Amino acid sequence: MAYLRSTPLGNIAVTLVSLTLAAYFCFSAIQSDYGILRRAEYRTELTELQKTFEKLTKSILLLENKTLRLSENYLDLDLLDEQARSILGFIRPDEIVIHQK
């Protein structure tokens, strides 16, 4: 092997192999599954998923609050009245209904 490096052809071969390996590792560092570009995609996806998680958390808290307010232990009569009107279409005799188109 020492004879191969001492010749001009050997120097060119070692240089080409070294450059090929360096190019491969650079390409891999940028394009692979764990590369720089994939990491940027993961960060973008993480941001979107965090926003979705926050929206779902708020929605869950609102539903838990509404469920608590309609439970046996704590009954919010105004909410019950609102739900009955909305779902069943009830109105009181002293109310006037105005339809909008």
N, C-alpha and C positions, 0 to 999 in steps of 0.2 A: 504494500500500500504506500509505503514511503516513496517507492520508485514512481508511482502514479502521480503523486503530488508534485514531484520535482520536474515533470515535463509540462510543456505549455498546454497540451491536451488535457492532462490531469487537472491543471489549475482551472481550465474552462469547465470541465465536468463538475468539479467540486463547487464552483461558483454557480453553475446552472442548477444543481441539486439544492444548494442553499437558497437561491432565489425562488425556486419552485416551492420549497417548504415554507419560506417566509410568505409568499403570495397565498398559499393555501391557508395558513394560519390567520392572515389578515382577512381573507374572504370569510373564513369561518367565524371570526370574531364579529364581523358585521352582519352576515346573512344567516347564520345558523339559528337553531331554536332558542339558544341562549345568547344570541348576539345583540348588538346595540339596537338594531331596528326592531327586533322582536320585543325588546325591553320597552321601547317607546310605545309600541302597540299595547303592551300589557298595562302600562301606566295610564294610557287613555281609557282603556277598558275599565281599569280600577276606578277612575274618576266617575265614569258613567254609572258603574254599579253602585258606588257610594251614594250618588244622587238618587238612584232608584231605591236604595235601601232607606234613605232618609224619608222619601215620599211614602214608602210602605209603612215605615214606623209611625209617621204622623197619621196615616189612615187607620192603622191598628189602634192607636191611642184614641182617636175619635170614636171608633166602633166600640172600644172597651168602655168609654165614657157613656155612650148611648146605651149600651147593654146594662151598665150599672144603674143608670137612671130609670130603666124600665124593669129592674129586678124586683123581687119580692121584698127585699130588705129596704130598698130605697126607691120609691115610686114618684117620679116627677110627673105630676098631673098635666102640666102644660105640654110636655113632650108627648105624653100619651094622647092628648087631645090633638096635637099636631099630626101625629102618625095616623090616627083614626081618620082625620079629615083627608089626609093625603092619600091613604090607601083605599079607604072605603067610600070616599067622596061625601062625607057627612057635612052638613051645615046646621047651624042653629036656626030656630024659627025667626029670630030677630035680625038675622043677617041678610044683606043684599048681595047677590052674586053678580059680578061683572065679568063678562067673557071678553077676552082679547083675541084678536086674530093675528 
